[in-house]
Amino acid sequence: MKTFLSLIFMLCVCAPAAAQTASVVWQVNSFDVAANVQQAERTLNAVATLNATNVGGSAGRTLTVRLNSKASVKSVAVAGAAATFRPSTEPRGDLQKIEISLPAAVAPNGSTSVTVTYALPVESNTGLSAISPIGTQFLPLAFWYPMPNTPYTVRGADTAPFRLSVNLPNVISSGVEKNASGGSIAFEQTLHSQPFFVQGDWDKVEGAADGKGVVVLMEKGMGAEERKRAESLIAFTSAARAFYAGTFGPAPDVPVRLVAVRRGVGFSDGGTVLIDADTLRLPKIDGATALSVAETVARLWISGQTPVRGEGSGVLRDGLVRFLATQFLEKQFGKDAVQSELYRERIAYAAVAQRDGPLARASQLDSTYFGSVPNRGAMFWRLVDRKLGHAVFVEVLKGALQAGKTEQAGLTLAGFRQALVARGGESLKSLVDQQLDQVIDTDLMVGLPQQRQADWVSALRNLGSIDVNVTVAATTDRGEVVTAEATVPAKGFGEAVFKTPAKIVRVEVDPEKFYPQMDYGNDMMPRAKDLPDALNEATLQLGGQDFVKAEATARAMLNSAPRFQEARILLARALLGQNKLDEAEKLFRSALEEGLPFTSTLAWANIGLGEIAMKRNQAAEAAKRFNDAVIASRDYPSSLAARLARIRAEAAANNAPAVDPAVQAFVTQLSQAVVSNKKAELESKIVSGELVKFVNASIGTEAWETKVVRTEQLNADLIAADVQIRLNKLGTVGSGTAVLMLARTPSGLKLSGIDLFEVR
C-alpha cells in the first residue's frame, strides 16, 4: 500500500513537468511586416510573415498567433501555400487568437514560416494606434501584428529581428532606414525587437563625434534654443551608451533615436524612444526623460543584442534595466540627484505591496505589474548587487549576456539567477528564492534607542521569512549621523549598537531601503508617516488651505527623506499660503536647481515663483514664470493653475499676445457645429478619429458660446487656444475654461484635442 501511494505521489509531481517538457512552444526568429495605411477608410491593411522555431518538446501541428480583436484575417499561408485557420477569442487581454493548421508536423527545433493577411480598422485614435492626417502610429500594445506570445504571458512578448515597410512618408521605427519599393519606407532591425512605427513632421538633429549614431527628431517649427536642448540630449544619450559599453562591451551598431511626440510618450524599443515634445523646451533634462532614455540605451544590450526569454522575463527587461539606468544616472548626476527616483520607485511599489504576487510569475495582465515589476524589480536587483558586490554582479551579468547571444534560450531569469547563486552561495539563494518566488512578507521594525553604559541600543524586529543584513542609522542631538550594522533573523529579533556617548534622538533601520517591504512606516523612531501617506495628507491639507498643518506634514517628510522633491514643493506652497514669501522663494528656487528634477517640480516651482512675483507687483516676471510652468506641466492640476495664472499675469502686465484671427474664426464655426446637433457637421471640424466621445456627448447642446483669450503656436502645424466657454445642455448651464488643440491639415484648421476642460 505504501509503495502504491508513493507511486501515485511521484506521478502527480512528475506529470506536470513531463507535460511541460513535451509541450509545443513557438519562438519567433524574425518578423516581416508590410503595412498599408488607408487614411480614408481608417484601416490598416497588412501582410505579416513570421518565421518561428518549435522550441518545445513535442511536434507542432498547429501554430497559434494573437491579434487585435477588431482585426479581420483574410488569408493565411504556411511556407507560401494556403493554409486553414480557425479564429477564436483569447481570454487574456481581450484579443483574438488564430489557430493555423500546419501541412506537416514541425518537430522540436524545427522551423516554419506563416504569412497572415489581414485588415485592422481604427475607429478612435489612441496613443497605441492612430490613423490621422497629422500623425499615424501603431505601437506593439495595439496588437496590430500577429504574435504567438504576448506581454500578458509570463514568457513575455515575442521579440526578434524584423523588416517593416510602411506606405507613408515621414515614418520612424527602430533599426536602419531603407528605401522600399512603391514609395514606402522600410526599416531593418537586427536586434530582438517588436515592429512599430510612428509618423510625424520632424527636423532631424544628428550627433557628431561621440554622438554619432544618436538622432533627435524634433517637431517642425522649433527654434535655436530647442536645437541646443536636442544637442544636450544627444550628449546625454551618448554618455549612457559609453557607460554601458564600458560595462558590457561594444554597443550594437544600430541608430538611437529620440522622437518628440504628443502621444505614446515613454514607449521605447530597439533603440528608439518616444519623448514628450515639450521636453526640448525645458531648461534641463527632467527625471522621467533621463530615466526613459537611459533604459532605452540599456536595452540595446539587455533584450536587444541578447534576447530576454522565458518566465519572469519582465524582471530582467523592466526591473534589471531600471536598476542599471539608475546606476548610470547616479554616475551622471550624483547620488543625491537620483534619490528622488528611488523615492518614486518605493512609493509606486508601496501602492501595490499589499496585493502583489511573486515577481517571477508576473505578467502585464496583472493589475500590479507596472507598480511592482519595474520598481520592486529594480529594488531587488539593487539588493542582490549589494549582497554580491557590484564587481561580481556585473561580471556574472556580462557572462550571462555573452552566453545568451549564442544560445537559443537567450538570457533567462532562471539561468541568470542560477549563475548568481553559484557565486553567492546559500545565503544569496535564500534571498533570491524568497524575493522572486514568494509574496513579499519582509517588514522591519526598530525600537526607541536606549542608553546602555557608554553605548546606545535599539531593538530590531524582522517579521519576514528571510534573514536580513541591514544598516541602522542614528541621529544625535548634535545632528551627527552614526551607523551600525545588524543581522536580524527571520521572524526574529536583533539589536543595533551605536558607539557614541551623544544622545540619540532618531533612529532608522535600512535607511537606503534596500529591502522591499510590506510596510515602511515602522522603520523609524520616533515614528513618522510613510511617504505615500504623508504625501496624500499634505496634499489634502494644502487643498483645504490648512497651510500650517501642511507645513508641518511636509517638514516631517523632509526630515525622513531630505531629497524628496514633492515634499519640498509642498512645503514651499504651504509657506506661500502663509505669506512667508522669502522662505517660499528660497525653496522654489532650490527646487529649480535640482540636478534631475521631475517635470512636476519644475511646474510647481515656477507657479510658486510666479505667484510671489505677482504679490510683489512684478507682472512681467510672473508671466514668464507661469509660461515656464505651462511648458513643464504634465498633470491636470499644475497645467490648469499655470494657464489661468499666465492669462492673469499677462493682462496685468499689458502684454497679452494677440489672438490669431484664423483661430477665432474657426472656434466660432466649431461652436456653430456643436449647437447644430448634427454629428456629421461637428465631425467635419475635427481631425479624423479624434474626440469620438466628445462628439457623441455633444448631442443635445443648446448653447455653446466661446471667447478665445489666448493662442500659442506649439509647432509648425499645432496651435493651443485658451478658450472661455459658456454652455447650456439639456437645461444645465455651465461655464469655465478649456484648452483646444487645433491642427493645420490639408483641409484647413481642425480640432485635434482638448487638453483641459474645466467647465462646471
Secondary structure, DSSP 8 states (H G I E B T S, - for coil): -HHHHHHHHHHHHHHHHHHHHHS--EEEEEEEEEEEEETTTTEEEEEEEEEEEE-SSS-EEEEEEEEETT-EEEEEEETTEE--EEEEEETTTTEEEEEEEEEEEE-TT-EEEEEEEEEEE-SS--SSEE--TT--EE-GGG--S-BSS-TTSTT----EEEEEEESSSSEE-SSEEEE-GGG-EEEEEEEEE---EEE--EEEEE--GGGTTEEEEEETT--HHHHHHHHHHHHHHHHHHHHHHHHHSS--S--EEEEEESSSTT-EETTEEEEEGGGGGSSS--HHHHHHHHHHHHTTTBTTTB-EESTTHHIIIIIIHHHHHHHHHHHHH-HHHHHHHHHHHHHHHHTTGGG---GGG--TTSTTHHHHHHHHHHHHHHHHHHHH-HHHHHHHHHHHHHHHHHSTT-EEHHHHHHHHHHHHHHHHHHHHHHHHHS-----EEE---EEETTEEEEEEEE-SSS-EEEEEEEEETTS-EEEEEEEE-TTEEEEEEE--SS-EEEEEESTT--S--S--TTSEES----HHHHHHHHHHHHHTT-HHHHHHHHHHHHHH-TT-HHHHHHHHHHHHHTT-HHHHHHHHHHHHT-SS--HHHHHHHHHHHHHHHHHTT-HHHHHHHHHHHHHH--SHHHHHHHHHHHHHHHHHTT------HHHHHHHHHHHHHHHHT-HHHHHTTB-TTS-HHHHHHTTTEEEEEEEEEEEEEEETTEEEEEEEEEEEETTEEEEEEEEEEEEEETTEEEEEEEEEEEE-
